[in-house]
Amino acid sequence: MSRDFARKSEQAQAGFFAAVHAAALEAERAAGRTVVPLEVAGSRIDLVFAGTRLLVDIMPALRHLVTESGTPAEATFHLWDGHTTGVRMPPPPCSPEEFTDRGDLWGFDSPRYRAAFHWIEWSVNVMDLESGEAVYWVKFADHLPYWSKASPLRTLFHWALERSGGQLLHAAAVGDENGAVLITGKGGVGKSTTALTGLVHGLRYAADDYLAVRLDPVPTVYSLFSTAKLNAHDIEKFPQLAPYVTNLQSFHGEKAVMRLFPAFEPQIMRAMPLRAVLTPRIEASPETRFEPADPMTLRRAAAFTTLSQLPYAGQRTQDFIEAMIDRLPRYEIVLGHDPARVAAAIRGFLARDEASLQAGRATQAGGEAAGREGPGSPGPSPRSAGSTAEAPLVTVIVPVYNGARFLPQAIDSILAQGYPCLEIIVVDDGSTDDLERVVAGLPVDVRLFRQDNAGPAAARNRGIRDASGEFIAFLDVDDLWPADNLRVLVEAFRRDPGLQVVNGHAQMLVLDPATGRFEPRGNPRESFPCYIGAALYRREAFLDVGLFDVTMRLAEDTDWYQRLHESGLRHERLPLVTLMVRRHGGNMTASKSKDELNRSALAAFKKALDRARRAPAGSVPQPAADAQPRPAARAGAG
């Protein structure tokens, strides 16, 4: 049921951390204790191993960070495996259904404690942000996937860096004596290839996959892992690296993992000042060149995989990325096919003086502003004042069931908002059409989750649990948003920070068979009042109200809005159209009889009455007007 997924108390979260920390100390007493001090992004972090089994898998990627510094540790990671130490992991105070794809535990929102569970490596990560004490546990070290060995402890490094103002990012970085360039972009655009091309042609190297960045006193990139990963078929392009591949016998779809330390020790830099941010574009010419990059493209490219892979990454991570992109020159590196010229081009780029690089940045900024204010512009962007607080991260969830033909238009509608801080999640609710092919052809990265067909409530819940944004919006795949919709809804929250939900009205669009166009029908003020896609929600609202009821295939929207009413959370309806609902004969409710739709509406009303009967005397919530049984024109997701 929807109310099972509730916010966990601070006491429960503190208790879970204490139990896990105590078990780690027990494992150290049972198996012995090995301490390895590291210098990570300018901070000392001590790794404390219970026994020696995890040393074999964790340390090869981190050997270049071992330090003899006598400075006190800012954080301590306790590491143990259950199999060799014989110490079990305490059970978490939640169900497995509350574990998310990237590792967060739904309802664990303590400002002090962090907890994550990673399914594939079967590991638990917890941290007390106040003390800096953290724990990493894995049941069987033998089952660690290749990426966990190539870039171990990412989650704990992410949390530890945030404590001291740094940020772990999914990006690459190479440079020379003049500084470094950070290379970011969607998967497959050439980040790793560019970084490793630079390495084998003499450039200094920080990372090809994950790294750390600090912005103060000057933007600086830091190495985390002395490893690199490549698709197996690309190894032949780098014969210099082939001797350092560690998993030749077990590719089977894995990437090749190369240990670069100590062979490339002189080129592996713990820290380099950042001169610019680049995103690659491949072109069929021998030369490599640099062109000014669109800032919004860079923002999305830098944020996408970082947000999708790191537990608790959200608004703070987005703000950091925004600040980094705003402070550094932004360019496309248009990659030619001659590797030696790629490295030479990067050297030439880094040899430019600061005025030359910043001139490019100023041109880009001016172009961005001009683009916002030109003819046909919807008005000033939420970032027109340069404040990240004015454009909070919004996660847009698109549930899809056999709607691949509509998905490109839905994504275009989202991108047409011009909103700078977006995460898009597509949930495939058991489709049998070619949705995966359509997703691969989209013009922007989206997070795609698949599940067996369970209905729109379950699909939306899947997206909510994995959302990174402070705010959540929904768009059914066959619906559209009016221009500037997200800015208008975000602005309502800015005016009144106490609001939890803001929505407007839906305009019905009906397909005209004669013209093939969707034409408006009816008065939006008289439309169904509980359209989920017509609103913007604080993520916290789903912790307080609960998720959508997965037992309801219809009227789950009416039920949720009734629970919102009962919760007492602040909610505002704007006198505006905030959703365009397209009726085309294939909507989910189109195949339902009036009796089915009315029964669903009555079921939501009965649930509200049942809750009222169970409520303590003197606090009986009354069913909201929106929860009353109503005509069968609209009783569930479209």
C-alpha positions as CSV (number, residue, x, y, z in Angstrom):
1,M,0.0,0.0,0.0
2,S,1.1,3.6,-0.6
3,R,1.4,4.5,3.1
4,D,4.1,1.8,3.7
5,F,6.6,4.0,2.0
6,A,6.9,6.6,4.7
7,R,9.6,8.9,6.1
8,K,11.8,7.0,8.6
9,S,12.4,8.7,11.9
10,E,15.7,10.3,12.8
11,Q,15.9,7.8,15.6
12,A,15.5,4.8,13.3
13,Q,18.2,6.2,10.9
14,A,20.6,6.9,13.8
15,G,19.9,3.4,15.2
16,F,20.7,1.8,11.9
17,F,24.0,3.6,11.5
18,A,25.0,2.7,15.1
19,A,24.2,-1.0,14.5
20,V,26.2,-1.1,11.3
21,H,29.1,0.8,12.8
22,A,29.2,-1.6,15.8
23,A,29.2,-4.6,13.5
24,A,32.1,-3.1,11.6
25,L,34.1,-2.7,14.8
26,E,33.2,-6.3,15.7
27,A,34.5,-7.5,12.4
28,E,37.8,-5.7,13.0
29,R,38.2,-7.3,16.4
30,A,37.4,-10.7,14.8
31,A,39.6,-10.5,11.7
32,G,42.3,-7.9,12.6
33,R,42.6,-4.3,11.6
34,T,44.7,-2.7,8.7
35,V,44.7,1.1,8.4
36,V,45.6,2.7,5.0
37,P,45.8,6.5,5.0
38,L,44.8,8.3,1.8
39,E,45.0,11.8,0.5
40,V,41.7,12.4,-1.4
41,A,41.1,15.7,-3.0
42,G,43.3,17.5,-0.4
43,S,41.8,15.7,2.6
44,R,43.0,12.8,4.6
45,I,40.7,9.8,4.7
46,D,41.6,6.6,6.5
47,L,40.5,3.2,5.2
48,V,40.2,0.6,8.0
49,F,40.0,-2.9,6.7
50,A,38.7,-5.8,8.8
51,G,41.0,-8.6,7.7
52,T,42.8,-8.6,4.4
53,R,40.3,-9.9,1.9
54,L,39.0,-6.5,0.7
55,L,42.5,-5.1,0.4
56,V,43.0,-7.2,-2.7
57,D,40.1,-5.6,-4.6
58,I,39.9,-2.1,-3.1
59,M,43.5,-0.9,-3.0
60,P,44.8,-1.3,-6.5
61,A,42.8,1.6,-7.8
62,L,43.8,3.8,-4.8
63,R,47.5,3.1,-4.4
64,H,48.5,6.4,-5.9
65,L,46.6,8.2,-3.1
66,V,48.4,6.5,-0.2
67,T,50.0,9.2,2.0
68,E,52.4,9.4,4.9
69,S,51.0,12.7,6.1
70,G,50.5,13.0,9.8
71,T,47.5,15.2,9.5
72,P,44.3,14.0,11.3
73,A,41.8,12.1,9.2
74,E,38.7,14.1,8.2
75,A,36.8,10.8,7.6
76,T,37.3,7.2,8.4
77,F,35.9,4.3,6.3
78,H,35.5,1.0,8.0
79,L,35.4,-1.9,5.4
80,W,34.5,-5.5,5.9
81,D,33.1,-8.5,4.1
82,G,30.6,-10.8,5.8
83,H,32.0,-14.0,4.4
84,T,35.6,-14.0,5.6
85,T,35.0,-12.1,8.9
86,G,31.8,-14.1,9.9
87,V,30.1,-10.9,11.0
88,R,26.6,-10.3,9.6
89,M,25.1,-7.0,8.4
90,P,22.2,-5.8,10.6
91,P,18.9,-5.6,8.8
92,P,17.7,-2.1,7.7
93,P,14.5,-0.6,9.1
94,C,12.8,-0.8,5.7
95,S,11.6,-3.3,3.1
96,P,13.5,-4.3,0.0
97,E,10.8,-2.4,-2.1
98,E,12.2,0.8,-0.6
99,F,15.7,0.3,-2.1
100,T,16.2,2.4,-5.2
101,D,18.1,1.8,-8.4
102,R,21.0,4.1,-7.6
103,G,21.1,3.0,-3.9
104,D,19.1,5.4,-1.8
105,L,16.7,4.0,0.8
106,W,13.3,5.6,0.4
107,G,12.4,7.6,3.5
108,F,16.0,8.0,4.7
109,D,16.2,11.8,4.6
110,S,18.2,12.6,7.8
111,P,20.4,15.6,7.5
112,R,23.1,13.8,9.4
113,Y,23.0,10.1,8.4
114,R,23.4,8.5,5.0
115,A,22.5,5.0,4.0
116,A,22.6,3.2,0.6
117,F,22.3,-0.3,-0.7
118,H,23.8,-1.3,-4.1
119,W,22.0,-4.3,-5.5
120,I,24.5,-5.6,-8.0
121,E,27.5,-5.7,-5.7
122,W,25.3,-6.4,-2.7
123,S,26.9,-3.7,-0.6
124,V,25.8,-1.4,2.2
125,N,27.2,2.1,2.7
126,V,26.4,4.2,5.7
127,M,27.9,7.5,7.0
128,D,27.6,9.9,9.9
129,L,28.2,13.3,8.3
130,E,28.8,14.9,11.6
131,S,31.6,12.6,12.8
132,G,33.0,11.5,9.4
133,E,32.7,7.8,10.4
134,A,31.5,5.6,7.5
135,V,31.1,1.9,6.9
136,Y,31.3,-0.2,3.7
137,W,30.1,-3.8,3.8
138,V,29.8,-6.4,1.1
139,K,28.6,-10.0,1.7
140,F,30.9,-11.8,-0.7
141,A,34.1,-10.0,-2.0
142,D,34.4,-12.6,-4.7
143,H,31.2,-11.3,-6.3
144,L,32.3,-7.6,-6.7
145,P,31.6,-6.5,-10.3
146,Y,34.5,-5.1,-12.4
147,W,33.4,-1.4,-12.0
148,S,33.5,-1.7,-8.2
149,K,37.1,-2.7,-8.4
150,A,38.0,-0.1,-11.0
151,S,36.3,2.8,-9.0
152,P,35.7,1.5,-5.4
153,L,33.9,3.3,-2.6
154,R,32.4,5.9,-4.9
155,T,29.4,6.4,-2.7
156,L,31.4,7.0,0.5
157,F,33.8,9.3,-1.4
158,H,30.8,11.2,-2.7
159,W,29.5,11.8,0.8
160,A,32.8,12.6,2.3
161,L,33.7,15.2,-0.3
162,E,30.3,16.9,0.1
163,R,31.2,17.4,3.8
164,S,34.2,19.6,2.9
165,G,32.8,21.4,-0.1
166,G,34.0,19.1,-2.9
167,Q,32.1,17.0,-5.4
168,L,32.6,13.6,-7.1
169,L,31.7,13.9,-10.8
170,H,31.3,11.4,-13.7
171,A,33.8,13.0,-16.1
172,A,37.4,12.7,-17.5
173,A,40.3,15.1,-17.1
174,V,43.7,15.5,-18.7
175,G,46.2,18.4,-18.9
176,D,49.7,19.6,-18.9
177,E,51.8,22.1,-16.9
178,N,49.3,24.9,-17.8
179,G,46.4,23.1,-16.1
180,A,43.6,20.7,-17.1
181,V,40.4,20.4,-19.0
182,L,37.4,18.5,-17.6
183,I,35.7,16.4,-20.3
184,T,32.0,15.6,-19.9
185,G,29.1,14.4,-22.0
186,K,26.6,11.7,-22.6
187,G,27.7,8.1,-22.8
188,G,29.6,7.1,-25.9
189,V,30.6,10.6,-27.0
190,G,34.3,9.9,-26.4
191,K,35.2,11.0,-22.8
192,S,37.3,7.9,-22.0
193,T,38.8,7.7,-25.5
194,T,39.9,11.4,-25.4
195,A,41.4,11.1,-21.9
196,L,43.3,7.9,-22.7
197,T,44.5,9.3,-26.1
198,G,45.9,12.2,-24.1
199,L,47.6,9.8,-21.6
200,V,49.4,7.7,-24.2
201,H,50.5,10.8,-26.1
202,G,52.1,12.3,-23.0
203,L,49.5,14.4,-21.3
204,R,49.0,14.5,-17.6
205,Y,46.1,12.4,-16.4
206,A,43.5,12.6,-13.6
207,A,40.6,10.4,-14.7
208,D,38.7,8.8,-17.5
209,D,35.5,8.1,-15.6
210,Y,35.2,9.5,-12.0
211,L,37.0,12.3,-10.4
212,A,36.7,15.0,-7.7
213,V,36.4,18.8,-8.1
214,R,36.7,21.7,-5.7
215,L,35.9,25.2,-6.7
216,D,37.7,27.2,-4.0
217,P,40.0,28.9,-3.9
218,V,40.3,28.1,-7.6
219,P,38.6,25.3,-9.6
220,T,40.7,22.2,-9.3
221,V,40.4,18.6,-10.4
222,Y,41.6,15.7,-8.3
223,S,42.3,12.1,-9.2
224,L,40.4,9.4,-7.4
225,F,41.2,6.2,-9.2
226,S,44.4,5.2,-11.0
227,T,42.4,3.0,-13.4
228,A,40.7,3.3,-16.8
229,K,37.9,1.5,-18.5
230,L,37.3,0.9,-22.2
231,N,35.0,-1.2,-24.3
232,A,36.8,-4.4,-25.1
233,H,36.8,-3.8,-28.8
234,D,38.6,-0.5,-28.3
235,I,41.6,-2.0,-26.7
236,E,43.3,-2.6,-30.1
237,K,43.3,1.2,-30.5
238,F,45.6,1.5,-27.4
239,P,48.3,-1.1,-27.7
240,Q,50.3,0.8,-25.1
241,L,47.6,0.0,-22.5
242,A,46.9,-3.6,-23.4
243,P,49.6,-5.0,-20.9
244,Y,47.7,-3.4,-18.0
245,V,44.3,-4.9,-18.6
246,T,43.3,-6.9,-15.5
247,N,40.2,-8.8,-16.7
248,L,41.2,-10.3,-20.0
249,Q,39.7,-13.7,-19.1
250,S,36.3,-12.4,-18.1
251,F,35.1,-9.8,-20.5
252,H,31.8,-11.4,-21.4
253,G,30.2,-8.0,-22.0
254,E,32.4,-6.2,-19.4
255,K,34.6,-3.3,-20.1
256,A,38.3,-3.8,-20.1
257,V,39.8,-2.4,-16.8
258,M,43.4,-1.2,-16.9
259,R,45.6,-0.4,-13.8
260,L,47.7,2.6,-14.8
261,F,49.7,2.7,-11.6
262,P,52.7,2.4,-11.3
263,A,53.4,2.2,-15.0
264,F,52.1,5.7,-15.7
265,E,52.9,7.1,-12.2
266,P,54.7,10.3,-13.5
267,Q,51.6,11.3,-15.5
268,I,48.9,10.6,-12.9
269,M,48.3,13.9,-11.1
270,R,46.6,14.1,-7.7
271,A,45.5,17.6,-8.5
272,M,45.5,20.1,-11.4
273,P,43.9,23.5,-11.8
274,L,41.0,23.5,-14.2
275,R,41.1,25.8,-17.2
276,A,37.9,24.8,-19.0
277,V,35.0,22.4,-19.4
278,L,34.8,20.5,-22.7
279,T,32.2,18.2,-24.3
280,P,33.3,16.0,-27.2
281,R,31.8,15.8,-30.7
282,I,33.2,13.4,-33.2
283,E,33.8,14.6,-36.8
284,A,35.2,12.8,-39.8
285,S,38.3,15.0,-40.3
286,P,42.0,14.6,-39.2
287,E,42.1,17.9,-37.2
288,T,40.7,18.5,-33.7
289,R,39.4,22.0,-33.0
290,F,37.5,23.9,-30.2
291,E,34.2,25.7,-30.6
292,P,32.1,27.6,-28.0
293,A,29.6,25.2,-26.3
294,D,26.0,25.7,-25.4
295,P,25.9,26.1,-21.6
296,M,22.6,24.2,-21.1
297,T,24.0,21.2,-23.0
298,L,27.1,21.2,-20.8
299,R,25.0,21.5,-17.6
300,R,22.8,18.5,-18.6
301,A,25.8,16.5,-19.8
302,A,27.8,17.1,-16.6
303,A,24.8,16.4,-14.3
304,F,23.1,13.4,-15.9
305,T,25.3,10.3,-14.9
306,T,26.5,11.9,-11.7
307,L,22.9,12.4,-10.5
308,S,21.8,9.0,-11.8
309,Q,24.6,6.9,-10.1
310,L,25.4,8.6,-6.8
311,P,23.0,8.1,-3.8
312,Y,21.7,11.4,-2.3
313,A,22.9,13.4,-5.3
314,G,20.4,16.1,-5.8
315,Q,20.0,19.8,-5.5
316,R,23.4,20.3,-3.8
317,T,25.1,18.4,-6.6
318,Q,23.2,20.3,-9.3
319,D,24.1,23.6,-7.6
320,F,27.8,22.6,-7.6
321,I,27.7,21.7,-11.3
322,E,25.9,24.9,-12.2
323,A,28.6,26.9,-10.3
324,M,31.4,25.0,-12.0
325,I,29.9,25.5,-15.5
326,D,29.3,29.2,-14.7
327,R,32.9,29.8,-13.5
328,L,34.8,28.0,-16.3
329,P,35.1,28.6,-20.1
330,R,32.9,26.1,-22.0
331,Y,33.8,24.6,-25.3
332,E,33.1,21.7,-27.6
333,I,36.2,19.6,-28.5
334,V,35.4,18.5,-32.1
335,L,37.5,15.3,-32.3
336,G,39.4,14.5,-35.4
337,H,40.4,10.9,-36.2
338,D,44.2,11.4,-35.7
339,P,44.9,10.6,-32.1
340,A,48.3,12.4,-32.0
341,R,46.6,15.6,-33.2
342,V,44.0,15.3,-30.5
343,A,46.6,15.5,-27.8
344,A,48.5,18.3,-29.6
345,A,45.2,20.2,-29.9
346,I,44.6,20.0,-26.2
347,R,48.1,21.2,-25.5
348,G,47.6,24.2,-27.8
349,F,44.2,24.9,-26.2
350,L,45.8,24.9,-22.7
351,A,48.6,27.2,-23.9
352,R,46.1,30.0,-24.5
353,D,46.2,32.8,-22.0
354,E,43.4,33.3,-19.6
355,A,42.0,36.3,-21.5
356,S,41.7,34.2,-24.6
357,L,39.8,31.4,-22.8
358,Q,37.6,33.8,-20.9
359,A,36.8,35.7,-24.1
360,G,35.2,32.6,-25.5
361,R,33.3,32.2,-22.2
362,A,32.0,35.8,-22.5
363,T,30.8,35.2,-26.0
364,Q,28.9,32.2,-24.9
365,A,27.2,34.0,-22.0
366,G,26.2,36.8,-24.3
367,G,24.7,34.3,-26.8
368,E,22.8,32.6,-24.1
369,A,21.2,35.8,-22.9
370,A,20.4,36.9,-26.5
371,G,18.8,33.5,-27.1
372,R,16.5,33.9,-24.1
373,E,15.4,37.4,-25.1
374,G,15.0,37.1,-28.8
375,P,11.8,37.1,-30.9
376,G,9.4,34.4,-29.8
377,S,11.2,33.8,-26.5
378,P,8.9,32.7,-23.6
379,G,10.5,35.3,-21.4
380,P,13.4,35.4,-19.0
381,S,14.8,32.1,-17.9
382,P,14.7,31.2,-14.2
383,R,18.5,31.5,-14.4
384,S,18.6,34.9,-15.9
385,A,19.8,36.4,-12.7
386,G,22.5,33.7,-12.5
387,S,21.1,32.3,-9.2
388,T,21.0,28.5,-8.9
389,A,18.4,28.9,-6.2
390,E,15.9,30.3,-8.8
391,A,16.0,27.1,-10.8
392,P,15.8,24.1,-8.5
393,L,16.4,20.7,-9.9
394,V,13.1,19.2,-11.3
395,T,12.7,15.5,-12.0
396,V,10.2,14.8,-14.8
397,I,8.7,11.3,-14.7
398,V,7.2,9.9,-17.9
399,P,5.3,6.6,-17.4
400,V,5.0,4.6,-20.7
401,Y,2.9,1.6,-21.7
402,N,3.1,0.9,-25.4
403,G,3.5,4.6,-26.1
404,A,6.8,4.7,-28.0
405,R,5.2,6.6,-30.9
406,F,4.3,9.5,-28.5
407,L,7.6,9.6,-26.5
408,P,9.6,11.9,-28.8
409,Q,6.8,14.5,-28.7
410,A,6.6,14.3,-24.9
411,I,10.4,14.7,-24.5
412,D,10.3,17.7,-27.0
413,S,7.5,19.2,-24.8
414,I,9.7,18.9,-21.8
415,L,12.9,20.3,-23.5
416,A,10.9,23.1,-25.0
417,Q,10.3,24.5,-21.5
418,G,13.9,25.8,-21.7
419,Y,14.3,24.9,-18.1
420,P,18.0,24.5,-17.2
421,C,17.9,22.0,-14.4
422,L,16.1,18.8,-15.5
423,E,16.3,15.1,-14.8
424,I,14.1,13.0,-17.0
425,I,13.0,9.5,-16.0
426,V,11.2,7.2,-18.4
427,V,9.5,4.2,-16.8
428,D,8.6,1.4,-19.2
429,D,5.6,-0.3,-17.6
430,G,5.9,-3.6,-19.5
431,S,5.6,-2.2,-23.0
432,T,5.7,-4.6,-26.0
433,D,6.5,-1.9,-28.7
434,D,9.9,-0.6,-29.7
435,L,10.3,1.8,-26.8
436,E,14.0,1.0,-26.2
437,R,14.9,1.9,-29.8
438,V,13.0,5.2,-29.5
439,V,14.7,6.0,-26.2
440,A,18.1,5.4,-27.8
441,G,17.2,8.0,-30.5
442,L,16.2,10.8,-28.1
443,P,18.1,14.0,-28.3
444,V,18.8,14.0,-24.6
445,D,19.9,11.5,-22.0
446,V,17.1,10.0,-19.9
447,R,17.1,7.4,-17.1
448,L,15.1,4.4,-18.4
449,F,13.6,1.9,-15.9
450,R,11.8,-1.2,-16.9
451,Q,9.2,-3.2,-15.0
452,D,6.5,-5.8,-15.6
453,N,3.2,-4.2,-16.4
454,A,1.8,-3.0,-13.0
455,G,-0.2,0.1,-13.9
456,P,0.4,3.8,-13.9
457,A,0.6,4.1,-10.1
458,A,3.4,1.6,-9.8
459,A,5.2,3.2,-12.8
460,R,5.1,6.7,-11.2
461,N,6.2,5.3,-7.8
462,R,9.2,3.7,-9.4
463,G,10.2,7.1,-10.8
464,I,9.5,8.9,-7.5
465,R,11.8,6.6,-5.5
466,D,14.7,7.2,-7.9
467,A,14.1,10.9,-8.4
468,S,17.0,13.2,-7.6
469,G,15.1,16.5,-7.8
470,E,13.8,18.7,-5.1
471,F,10.7,18.9,-7.2
472,I,8.9,16.2,-9.2
473,A,6.6,16.6,-12.2
474,F,4.8,13.9,-14.3
475,L,3.9,13.9,-17.9
476,D,1.9,11.0,-19.4
477,V,3.6,10.0,-22.7
478,D,0.6,11.2,-24.8
479,D,0.2,14.5,-23.1
480,L,2.0,17.8,-23.5
481,W,2.8,20.9,-21.5
482,P,2.1,24.5,-22.5
483,A,5.1,26.8,-23.1
484,D,6.9,28.0,-20.0
485,N,4.9,25.7,-17.7
486,L,7.8,24.6,-15.5
487,R,9.0,28.2,-14.9
488,V,5.4,29.3,-13.9
489,L,5.0,26.4,-11.5
490,V,8.5,26.8,-9.9
491,E,7.8,30.6,-9.6
492,A,4.7,29.8,-7.5
493,F,6.9,27.8,-5.0
494,R,9.4,30.7,-5.0
495,R,6.6,33.1,-4.0
496,D,5.4,30.8,-1.2
497,P,8.0,28.4,0.1
498,G,5.4,26.7,2.4
499,L,3.6,25.2,-0.6
500,Q,4.0,21.4,-1.2
501,V,1.9,21.1,-4.4
502,V,1.0,23.6,-7.1
503,N,-1.3,22.7,-10.0
504,G,-3.4,24.3,-12.6
505,H,-6.1,23.1,-15.0
506,A,-6.1,20.7,-18.0
507,Q,-7.1,21.6,-21.5
508,M,-8.7,18.6,-23.3
509,L,-7.4,18.2,-26.9
510,V,-9.4,15.9,-29.2
511,L,-8.1,14.3,-32.4
512,D,-10.1,15.6,-35.4
513,P,-10.0,12.7,-37.9
514,A,-10.7,15.0,-40.8
515,T,-7.6,17.2,-40.2
516,G,-5.4,14.9,-38.1
517,R,-4.9,17.7,-35.7
518,F,-5.7,17.9,-32.0
519,E,-8.3,20.6,-31.3
520,P,-9.2,22.0,-27.9
521,R,-12.5,20.9,-26.4
522,G,-14.3,22.1,-23.3
523,N,-13.6,24.5,-20.5
524,P,-10.3,23.9,-18.6
525,R,-11.9,25.1,-15.4
526,E,-14.4,22.3,-15.6
527,S,-11.8,19.6,-16.3
528,F,-11.0,16.7,-14.0
529,P,-9.3,18.4,-11.0
530,C,-6.8,15.7,-10.1
531,Y,-4.7,15.4,-13.2
532,I,-1.3,14.4,-11.9
533,G,0.5,15.9,-14.9
534,A,-1.0,19.4,-14.3
535,A,1.0,19.9,-11.1
536,L,4.5,20.3,-9.6
537,Y,5.2,18.5,-6.3
538,R,7.9,18.9,-3.7
539,R,9.6,15.5,-3.3
540,E,8.8,15.7,0.4
541,A,5.1,15.6,-0.3
542,F,5.4,12.0,-1.2
543,L,7.1,11.2,2.1
544,D,4.3,12.9,4.0
545,V,1.3,11.8,1.9
546,G,2.7,8.5,0.7
547,L,3.1,7.1,-2.8
548,F,0.3,6.3,-5.3
549,D,-1.8,3.2,-4.4
550,V,-0.6,0.4,-6.7
551,T,-3.8,-1.6,-6.0
552,M,-5.7,1.0,-8.0
553,R,-5.4,0.9,-11.8
554,L,-7.8,3.8,-12.0
555,A,-8.6,6.7,-9.8
556,E,-5.2,6.5,-8.1
557,D,-4.9,10.2,-8.8
558,T,-8.2,11.0,-7.0
559,D,-7.1,8.9,-4.0
560,W,-3.7,10.6,-3.7
561,Y,-5.2,14.1,-3.9
562,Q,-7.7,13.1,-1.2
563,R,-4.9,12.0,1.0
564,L,-3.1,15.3,0.3
565,H,-6.2,17.1,1.5
566,E,-6.3,15.0,4.7
567,S,-2.6,15.6,5.4
568,G,-3.1,19.3,5.8
569,L,-0.1,20.1,3.5
570,R,-0.3,23.5,1.7
571,H,-1.6,23.2,-1.9
572,E,-2.4,25.9,-4.4
573,R,-4.4,25.8,-7.7
574,L,-3.4,28.4,-10.3
575,P,-6.0,29.8,-12.7
576,L,-3.9,28.6,-15.7
577,V,-3.7,25.7,-18.1
578,T,-0.8,23.6,-17.0
579,L,-1.5,20.4,-19.0
580,M,-2.8,19.6,-22.4
581,V,-4.4,16.1,-22.5
582,R,-4.6,14.5,-25.9
583,R,-7.6,12.2,-26.5
584,H,-6.8,9.9,-29.4
585,G,-8.8,6.7,-28.8
586,G,-5.8,4.9,-27.4
587,N,-5.8,6.4,-23.9
588,M,-6.0,3.9,-21.0
589,T,-9.5,5.1,-20.0
590,A,-10.8,4.9,-23.5
591,S,-11.2,1.1,-23.3
592,K,-13.0,1.3,-19.9
593,S,-16.8,1.3,-19.6
594,K,-18.5,4.0,-17.6
595,D,-19.4,1.5,-15.0
596,E,-15.7,0.6,-14.5
597,L,-14.7,4.3,-14.3
598,N,-17.5,5.1,-11.8
599,R,-16.6,2.1,-9.7
600,S,-13.0,3.3,-9.5
601,A,-14.1,6.7,-8.4
602,L,-16.4,5.2,-5.8
603,A,-13.5,3.0,-4.5
604,A,-11.4,6.2,-4.0
605,F,-14.3,7.8,-2.1
606,K,-14.8,4.7,0.0
607,K,-11.1,4.7,1.0
608,A,-11.4,8.3,2.2
609,L,-14.5,7.3,4.3
610,D,-12.7,4.3,5.8
611,R,-9.7,6.5,6.8
612,A,-12.2,9.0,8.4
613,R,-13.8,6.2,10.4
614,R,-10.3,5.1,11.7
615,A,-9.2,8.7,12.6
616,P,-9.1,9.6,16.3
617,A,-12.1,11.4,17.7
618,G,-12.0,15.2,17.1
619,S,-9.6,14.8,14.1
620,V,-11.9,13.2,11.5
621,P,-10.8,14.4,8.0
622,Q,-13.6,15.2,5.6
623,P,-13.5,13.9,2.1
624,A,-12.4,16.8,-0.2
625,A,-14.6,18.0,-3.0
626,D,-12.1,16.4,-5.5
627,A,-12.8,13.0,-3.9
628,Q,-16.6,13.0,-4.5
629,P,-17.9,10.4,-7.0
630,R,-18.1,12.2,-10.3
631,P,-19.1,11.4,-13.9
632,A,-17.1,8.9,-15.7
633,A,-15.4,11.4,-18.1
634,R,-12.1,11.0,-16.3
635,A,-11.3,8.6,-13.5
636,G,-7.7,7.5,-13.9
637,A,-4.5,8.0,-15.8
638,G,-4.9,8.7,-19.5
